Amino acid sequence: MKRSINTIAFVVALFLTLGVSSSFAATTTSNTTTTSNNDENQVILASFRKDFRTAELMGIETKKEYTKVTFKLNNLVLFAFYSENGDLIAVVRNILSSQLPIQLLMDLKQNHSNCWITDLFEIDSNGQINYYVTLENGDSQVTLRSTSSNNWETYHR
């Protein structure tokens, strides 16, 4: 079940934009899993333990297209997204603006100084790193995406 990076990024970006911040408080496995999902969760948990041996599992959420595993590694809260067969799709982490590549940070400061950041995260999918930032001011909201460390493109208005 291979999907393009844009489809995966869209699903992850949409999910994160709509409230992933609340998952920081999650400390248990989601109660919404069904018996068939428990078998899938075992496959995903085995893959997760292989991929992140020293990580502390914080929660699992099973969705139609993917399973999101929230975990802590080196005192960072991260999110791993897995396909139903246990393949790692992407790893996501919320970041501070100071953790952006300098060109991206300077572009935000120069071209969006009238906005504030409401969401900022990094997606690592198959070694390709993308950044997403949601900016707001009193009148509008825009989400920008960077597929390189040099410039932003409008992802969603």
Secondary structure, DSSP 8 states (H G I E B T S, - for coil): ----HHHHHHHHHHHHHTTGGGGGG--S--TT--HHHHHHHHHHHHHHHHH-TT-EEEEEEE-SS-EEEEEEETTEEEEEEE-TTS-EEEEEEE--GGGS-HHHHHHHHHH-TT-EEEEEEEEEETTEEEEEEEEE-SS-EEEEEESSSS--EEEE-
